[in-house]
Amino acid sequence: MTSYMKRLAMPRMWPLARKGSIYVAKPLPGRELQRSLPLSIAIKLTGFALITREVKLILNEGRAHVNGKVVKEKNYPIGLFDVVSFPTIKKSFRLLFKNKKLFLHPINETEAKFKLARIINKTMIKGKKLQINLDDGRNLLASSSSSSYNVGDTLIIDLEKLSTSSLKLEKSALAYLLGGKHLGNIARVLEIQGENAICEIKGKKVNTLKKHLFVIGKEKPVISLPSAE
């Protein structure tokens, strides 16, 4: 499998110029291409490395962490809401959107200890255990009788304790929009009608798809967000 792709074929959400070298790094499978970046590009966007040789040095020395774990693969996919940290210099970032482009938003040490993931499926397996499938590729097990998690809910995952809490996809929830013309905006959910939803963005009612809603809070976001320019 090739580790590069033509620059002209890269997603429009990538914060890279269309003109330049013919090829750019391609993330490994596992995350949506439009909502992910290869680790090598992510490191360059932080300014901690300018060329691939410098990226490899950082990775080989184990100085880059993704969601609390050391990653040395330069094409590792960094997905939306993932945390990229550099413990030796105490710098951390969360991948978000800014002006409809993927953006590494600087976060503090407290925020770097948790990440968000959306439930995309639930499956009953042997032993009356419920397998919860997340959009970042993780699978969690929960007792079928005690779990109140639903598809569309967001899990807040503590990267140190590996414990979870949830944010419900429901009326009045605060959601981050993953698609459409309001990509990257914060919306208050007013109503969910089947696969569609009515939300409020900056005082205006808008229609969107339920699949575009990623819950990030109740009264206020549980994560910090980049300011629009």
Residue pairs with C-beta under 8 A, 6 or more apart in sequence:
2 26
3 25
3 26
3 75
4 23
4 24
4 25
4 26
5 23
5 24
5 25
5 26
6 22
6 23
6 24
7 16
7 18
7 19
7 20
7 21
7 22
7 23
7 24
8 18
10 16
10 24
11 33
11 34
13 34
13 35
13 97
13 100
13 101
13 102
13 183
14 24
14 37
14 41
14 101
14 102
15 45
15 101
15 102
15 103
16 24
16 41
24 41
25 38
25 40
25 41
25 74
25 75
26 38
26 75
27 33
27 36
27 37
27 38
27 39
27 75
27 76
27 77
27 78
28 38
28 73
28 75
28 76
28 77
29 77
30 77
30 79
30 137
31 77
31 78
31 79
31 136
31 137
32 79
35 79
35 80
35 102
35 178
36 77
36 78
36 79
36 80
36 95
36 102
37 45
37 77
37 78
37 95
37 102
38 74
38 75
38 76
38 77
38 78
39 59
39 64
39 66
39 71
39 73
39 74
39 75
39 76
39 77
39 78
39 84
40 52
40 55
40 74
40 75
42 78
42 84
42 93
42 95
42 104
43 49
43 55
43 58
43 59
43 64
43 84
44 50
44 55
45 104
46 84
46 86
46 91
46 93
46 104
48 54
48 58
48 86
48 91
49 55
49 57
49 58
52 74
55 74
56 74
58 64
58 86
59 71
59 72
59 73
59 74
60 72
62 70
62 72
63 86
63 87
63 88
64 70
64 71
64 72
64 84
64 85
64 86
65 71
65 83
65 84
65 85
65 86
65 87
66 76
66 78
66 82
66 83
66 84
66 85
67 82
67 83
67 115
67 159
68 83
68 85
68 113
68 159
68 160
78 84
78 95
79 95
79 135
79 136
80 95
80 96
80 97
80 102
80 178
80 214
81 94
81 95
81 96
81 115
81 116
81 117
81 136
81 214
81 223
82 94
82 95
82 115
82 136
83 92
83 93
83 94
83 107
83 111
83 112
83 114
83 115
83 159
84 92
84 93
84 94
84 95
84 104
85 91
85 92
85 93
85 112
86 92
90 109
91 106
92 106
92 107
92 108
92 109
92 111
92 112
93 104
93 105
93 106
93 107
94 104
94 105
94 107
94 111
94 115
94 223
95 102
95 103
95 104
95 105
96 102
96 103
96 105
96 176
96 184
96 225
96 226
97 103
97 183
97 184
98 105
98 184
98 226
98 228
98 229
99 184
99 228
99 229
100 183
100 184
103 226
105 224
105 225
105 226
107 223
107 224
108 224
111 223
111 224
112 159
113 158
113 159
113 160
114 156
114 157
114 158
114 159
115 136
115 156
115 157
115 159
116 154
116 155
116 156
116 157
116 214
116 216
116 222
116 223
117 134
117 135
117 136
117 138
117 154
117 155
117 157
118 134
118 135
118 152
118 153
118 154
118 155
118 214
118 215
119 132
119 133
119 134
119 135
119 149
119 150
119 151
119 152
119 153
119 154
119 155
120 133
120 134
120 135
120 151
121 132
121 133
121 151
122 130
122 131
122 132
122 133
122 149
122 150
122 151
123 130
123 131
123 133
124 130
124 131
124 144
125 131
125 141
128 143
128 144
128 145
129 141
129 142
129 143
129 144
130 141
130 142
130 143
130 144
130 147
131 139
131 140
131 141
132 139
132 140
132 141
132 142
132 147
132 149
132 155
133 139
134 140
134 155
138 157
140 155
140 164
142 149
148 166
149 155
149 166
150 168
150 169
152 169
152 210
152 213
152 215
153 166
153 167
153 168
153 169
153 215
154 166
154 167
154 169
154 214
154 215
154 216
155 164
155 165
155 166
155 167
156 164
156 165
156 166
156 167
156 222
157 163
157 164
158 164
167 173
167 215
167 216
167 217
167 218
167 222
168 215
169 175
169 189
169 192
169 210
169 213
169 215
170 189
170 192
171 189
171 190
171 191
171 192
172 188
172 189
172 190
172 218
173 188
173 189
173 213
173 215
173 217
173 218
174 186
174 187
174 188
174 189
174 215
174 216
174 217
174 218
174 219
174 220
174 221
175 186
175 187
175 188
175 189
175 199
175 213
175 214
175 215
175 216
176 184
176 185
176 186
176 187
176 213
176 214
176 215
176 216
176 221
177 183
177 184
177 185
177 186
177 187
177 199
177 201
177 208
177 212
177 213
177 214
178 211
178 212
178 213
178 214
179 208
179 209
179 211
179 212
180 208
180 209
180 212
182 201
182 206
182 208
185 201
185 202
186 201
186 216
186 221
186 225
187 199
187 200
187 201
187 206
187 208
187 213
188 199
188 200
188 201
189 197
189 198
189 199
189 213
190 197
190 198
190 199
190 200
190 205
191 197
191 198
192 198
192 210
194 210
195 209
195 210
195 211
196 207
196 208
196 209
196 210
197 207
197 208
197 209
197 210
197 212
197 213
198 205
198 206
198 207
199 205
199 206
199 207
199 208
199 213
200 206
216 222
216 223
217 223
